[in-house]
Amino acid sequence: MNQTPTERVQPDTRSSYRVFRDIPTRWMDNDAYGHVNNVVYYSWLDTAVNAWLIERGVLDIHRGQTVGLVVSSGCHYFSSLAFPQLVQSGLRVAHMGRTSVRYEVGLFAEGEDLCAARAHFVHVYVDQASRKPVALPENLRTLLETAR
């Protein structure tokens, strides 16, 4: 989502997302300030997207010919999360091109309607061996449509 320098990004509600996953926090996720460190949010982003793709049978990380490489990412933080909270990720597909997808993920404290963080990343899909961009496989494109 593009914004002008004067616009302040606001948290999304759960209803803005299509696919949800529970992600338990771990003791080691907390940093010296007593909340989850920002690097863990990026791990959750990877988990939300890739677990969904693997579970739905469109990503085979061991034998697949097509893989998604992250070429862009970002995150806006609105409120803290900390162990032992349960985090609930909400996923949506914001844009789908010929070879790329922009995923957006809202990270929610269990039971909260407003996200604690909103993140995104762009996957460019490439041939596993050559690393050259390839068109999104049809089975992937079909699945992505369900999360738009």
VOBA-1610 file (N, C-alpha, C; in pm, whole numbers, padded with zeros to 5 digits, always signed):
BEGIN
Met+00085-00117+00000Met+00000+00000+00000Met+00089+00123+00000Asn+00074+00209-00099Asn+00153+00332-00105Asn+00091+00438-00015Gln+00177+00523+00037Gln+00128+00630+00122Gln+00213+00754+00101Thr+00154+00869+00124Thr+00231+00992+00117Thr+00299+01011+00251Pro+00404+01093+00257Pro+00477+01112+00384Pro+00390+01163+00498Thr+00277+01228+00469Thr+00193+01282+00575Thr+00088+01182+00625Glu+00069+01073+00552Glu-00029+00973+00595Glu+00032+00882+00700Arg-00046+00850+00801Arg-00002+00755+00902Arg-00071+00622+00877Val+00008+00517+00871Val-00046+00384+00848Val-00127+00342+00970Gln-00244+00287+00945Gln-00334+00243+01052Gln-00341+00091+01054Pro-00367+00033+01172Pro-00381-00113+01178Pro-00508-00160+01108Asp-00499-00277+01048Asp-00615-00340+00984Asp-00694-00421+01085Thr-00817-00453+01048Thr-00900-00543+01127Thr-00891-00684+01069Arg-00932-00781+01149Arg-00932-00921+01105Arg-01010-00940+00975Ser-01116-00866+00958Ser-01200-00885+00839Ser-01127-00850+00709Ser-01010-00788+00719Ser-00931-00753+00601Ser-00852-00870+00546Tyr-00852-00983+00615Tyr-00768-01097+00579Tyr-00854-01220+00550Arg-00797-01313+00473Arg-00872-01429+00425Arg-00831-01561+00488Val-00703-01577+00523Val-00649-01705+00570Val-00583-01680+00705Phe-00615-01763+00804Phe-00561-01742+00939Phe-00484-01863+00988Arg-00385-01835+01074Arg-00300-01939+01134Arg-00260-01893+01273Asp-00266-01985+01369Asp-00217-01958+01504Asp-00066-01983+01507Ile+00005-01890+01571Ile+00150-01904+01587Ile+00183-01878+01734Pro+00225-01981+01807Pro+00258-01959+01949Pro+00391-01883+01962Thr+00395-01791+02055Thr+00522-01725+02085Thr+00606-01819+02170Arg+00736-01793+02172Arg+00829-01873+02252Arg+00904-01779+02347Trp+00953-01832+02455Trp+01029-01754+02551Trp+01141-01676+02482Met+01210-01740+02389Met+01325-01678+02323Met+01285-01567+02225Asp+01155-01552+02194Asp+01110-01447+02104Asp+01119-01309+02167Asn+01109-01303+02301Asn+01116-01174+02371Asn+01258-01120+02368Asp+01270-00989+02358Asp+01402-00927+02363Asp+01424-00861+02499Ala+01530-00787+02512Ala+01565-00724+02640Ala+01459-00624+02686Tyr+01375-00577+02595Tyr+01271-00481+02631Tyr+01141-00547+02672Gly+01139-00681+02672Gly+01022-00754+02721Gly+00913-00775+02619His+00943-00752+02491His+00844-00783+02387His+00914-00855+02272Val+00834-00907+02180Val+00890-00983+02068Val+00978-00892+01983Asn+01097-00941+01952Asn+01192-00866+01871Asn+01143-00860+01726Asn+01174-00750+01658Asn+01124-00730+01522Asn+01166-00839+01425Val+01281-00899+01443Val+01324-01004+01351Val+01230-01125+01356Val+01166-01149+01469Val+01073-01261+01483Val+00947-01236+01398Tyr+00906-01112+01385Tyr+00789-01080+01302Tyr+00811-01127+01158Tyr+00933-01109+01108Tyr+00964-01153+00971Tyr+00960-01305+00960Ser+00999-01374+01065Ser+00988-01519+01067Ser+00842-01562+01062Trp+00758-01492+01136Trp+00615-01523+01133Trp+00556-01499+00995Leu+00601-01395+00929Leu+00555-01365+00794Leu+00587-01482+00701Asp+00711-01530+00705Asp+00750-01648+00627Asp+00665-01768+00662Thr+00642-01790+00790Thr+00563-01904+00835Thr+00419-01896+00783Ala+00358-01780+00794Ala+00219-01763+00751Ala+00202-01796+00603Val+00291-01744+00521Val+00278-01763+00376Val+00321-01903+00335Asn+00442-01943+00371Asn+00496-02069+00320Asn+00424-02191+00375Ala+00382-02188+00500Ala+00306-02301+00554Ala+00175-02318+00477Trp+00109-02208+00448Trp-00016-02213+00371Trp+00008-02274+00233Leu+00113-02228+00165Leu+00143-02280+00031Leu+00178-02428+00034Ile+00257-02469+00134Ile+00296-02610+00146Ile+00175-02697+00179Glu+00097-02654+00278Glu-00021-02732+00319Glu-00123-02747+00206Arg-00132-02648+00120Arg-00228-02652+00009Arg-00171-02719-00115Gly-00046-02768-00107Gly+00012-02848-00213Gly+00065-02773-00333Val+00090-02642-00319Val+00141-02566-00434Val+00289-02530-00420Leu+00350-02566-00308Leu+00493-02542-00288Leu+00555-02670-00233Asp+00654-02721-00305Asp+00730-02837-00261Asp+00874-02790-00246Ile+00915-02766-00122Ile+01047-02706-00097Ile+01161-02803-00126His+01132-02932-00141His+01239-03030-00166His+01249-03071-00313Arg+01135-03086-00380Arg+01138-03137-00517Arg+01071-03046-00619Gly+01022-02932-00576Gly+00952-02843-00668Gly+01045-02777-00768Gln+00993-02750-00886Gln+01071-02682-00990Gln+01062-02531-00980Thr+00960-02481-00910Thr+00937-02338-00897Thr+00942-02299-00750Val+01015-02192-00719Val+01022-02141-00582Val+01002-01990-00584Gly+00956-01935-00472Gly+00940-01791-00458Gly+01057-01732-00383Leu+01118-01630-00440Leu+01227-01558-00374Leu+01176-01423-00328Val+01205-01386-00204Val+01162-01257-00151Val+01250-01147-00211Val+01185-01048-00273Val+01258-00937-00333Val+01228-00804-00265Ser+01126-00803-00178Ser+01089-00680-00107Ser+01009-00719+00016Ser+01029-00646+00126Ser+00951-00672+00248Ser+00946-00546+00333Gly+00850-00544+00423Gly+00837-00432+00515Gly+00735-00464+00623Cys+00740-00387+00732Cys+00648-00411+00842Cys+00619-00281+00916His+00494-00261+00952His+00451-00150+01038His+00407-00210+01170Tyr+00451-00152+01281Tyr+00422-00203+01415Tyr+00326-00107+01484Phe+00223-00161+01546Phe+00121-00079+01612Phe+00114-00102+01762Ser+00135-00225+01805Ser+00134-00257+01949Ser+00224-00377+01972Ser+00269-00392+02096Ser+00363-00499+02128Ser+00296-00633+02142Leu+00372-00736+02108Leu+00336-00875+02135Leu+00447-00931+02221Ala+00415-01029+02307Ala+00516-01085+02397Ala+00478-01227+02436Phe+00581-01307+02465Phe+00558-01439+02522Phe+00487-01420+02656Pro+00385-01496+02686Pro+00337-01619+02624Pro+00212-01602+02537Gln+00196-01489+02472Gln+00077-01469+02389Gln+00073-01564+02269Leu-00048-01593+02225Leu-00068-01662+02099Leu-00088-01555+01993Val-00014-01564+01885Val-00027-01472+01773Val-00112-01538+01666Gln-00200-01463+01606Gln-00282-01514+01498Gln-00250-01432+01374Ser-00199-01500+01271Ser-00165-01430+01148Ser-00283-01435+01053Gly-00308-01323+00988Gly-00407-01315+00881Gly-00334-01287+00751Leu-00370-01358+00646Leu-00301-01348+00519Leu-00396-01304+00409Arg-00345-01221+00318Arg-00420-01185+00198Arg-00321-01166+00083Val-00369-01182-00037Val-00290-01154-00156Val-00332-01016-00205Ala-00239-00922-00200Ala-00270-00784-00237Ala-00253-00759-00386His-00159-00831-00449His-00135-00813-00592His-00076-00941-00649Met-00119-00975-00768Met-00065-01092-00837Met-00031-01049-00979Gly+00098-01064-01013Gly+00142-01034-01149Gly+00165-01162-01226Arg+00242-01154-01333Arg+00271-01273-01414Arg+00368-01366-01344Thr+00471-01306-01276Thr+00574-01387-01209Thr+00587-01356-01060Ser+00506-01264-01009Ser+00524-01222-00869Ser+00391-01209-00796Val+00404-01210-00661Val+00288-01197-00573Val+00327-01108-00456Arg+00240-01017-00419Arg+00257-00938-00296Arg+00162-00995-00192Tyr+00222-01053-00087Tyr+00146-01105+00026Tyr+00143-00999+00135Glu+00030-00986+00202Glu+00021-00899+00318Glu-00028-00983+00436Val+00033-00960+00551Val+00003-01038+00670Val-00023-00943+00787Gly-00137-00963+00852Gly-00165-00893+00977Gly-00135-00987+01091Leu-00065-00939+01191Leu-00032-01019+01309Leu-00113-00967+01426Phe-00196-01055+01483Phe-00292-01018+01586Phe-00263-01089+01717Ala-00277-01017+01828Ala-00282-01085+01957Ala-00412-01165+01959Glu-00409-01281+02020Glu-00526-01368+02024Glu-00649-01290+02069Gly-00755-01298+01987Gly-00882-01236+02022Gly-00893-01088+01990Glu-00786-01022+01951Glu-00790-00878+01920Glu-00839-00858+01777Asp-00913-00751+01754Asp-00964-00722+01620Asp-00868-00640+01537Leu-00784-00556+01602Leu-00686-00475+01529Leu-00551-00543+01532Cys-00481-00541+01419Cys-00351-00607+01414Cys-00247-00530+01495Ala-00156-00605+01554Ala-00042-00547+01626Ala+00066-00506+01528Ala+00070-00571+01413Ala+00166-00539+01307Ala+00105-00577+01173Arg+00146-00503+01071Arg+00103-00534+00934Arg+00228-00539+00849Ala+00249-00652+00785Ala+00371-00672+00708Ala+00338-00714+00565His+00438-00705+00480His+00422-00751+00342His+00553-00807+00291Phe+00543-00893+00193Phe+00660-00925+00113Phe+00617-00966-00026Val+00711-00949-00118Val+00687-00983-00257Val+00774-01103-00291His+00709-01208-00342His+00778-01325-00395His+00785-01308-00548Val+00902-01327-00604Val+00915-01347-00748Val+00939-01496-00765Tyr+00857-01560-00846Tyr+00868-01704-00867Tyr+00968-01731-00978Val+01060-01824-00946Val+01171-01855-01036Val+01185-02006-01054Asp+01252-02043-01160Asp+01289-02182-01180Asp+01394-02218-01075Gln+01374-02329-01006Gln+01463-02370-00897Gln+01609-02379-00942Ala+01635-02432-01060Ala+01772-02454-01106Ala+01834-02328-01165Ser+01765-02260-01255Ser+01825-02145-01325Ser+01809-02012-01252Arg+01714-02006-01160Arg+01679-01883-01088Arg+01625-01773-01179Lys+01576-01810-01295Lys+01513-01717-01388Lys+01364-01709-01357Pro+01304-01588-01362Pro+01160-01576-01335Pro+01077-01662-01429Val+00970-01718-01373Val+00876-01800-01449Val+00734-01754-01417Ala+00644-01781-01509Ala+00504-01749-01485Ala+00453-01830-01365Leu+00363-01770-01289Leu+00304-01840-01175Leu+00237-01968-01225Pro+00269-02082-01163Pro+00201-02206-01202Pro+00050-02192-01181Glu-00026-02258-01265Glu-00173-02244-01260Glu-00230-02285-01125Asn-00179-02394-01065Asn-00232-02436-00934Asn-00205-02331-00827Leu-00090-02263-00835Leu-00059-02155-00742Leu-00151-02037-00766Arg-00168-01998-00891Arg-00254-01884-00925Arg-00397-01909-00875Thr-00446-02031-00890Thr-00581-02066-00845Thr-00593-02049-00693Leu-00493-02098-00621Leu-00494-02085-00474Leu-00487-01938-00434Leu-00399-01861-00496Leu-00382-01720-00461Leu-00511-01642-00478Glu-00590-01679-00578Glu-00718-01611-00599Glu-00810-01623-00478Thr-00799-01731-00401Thr-00885-01751-00285Thr-00849-01658-00171Ala-00732-01596-00175Ala-00687-01509-00067Ala-00686-01362-00107Arg-00749-01329-00217Arg-00754-01189-00262Arg-00867-01114-00197
//
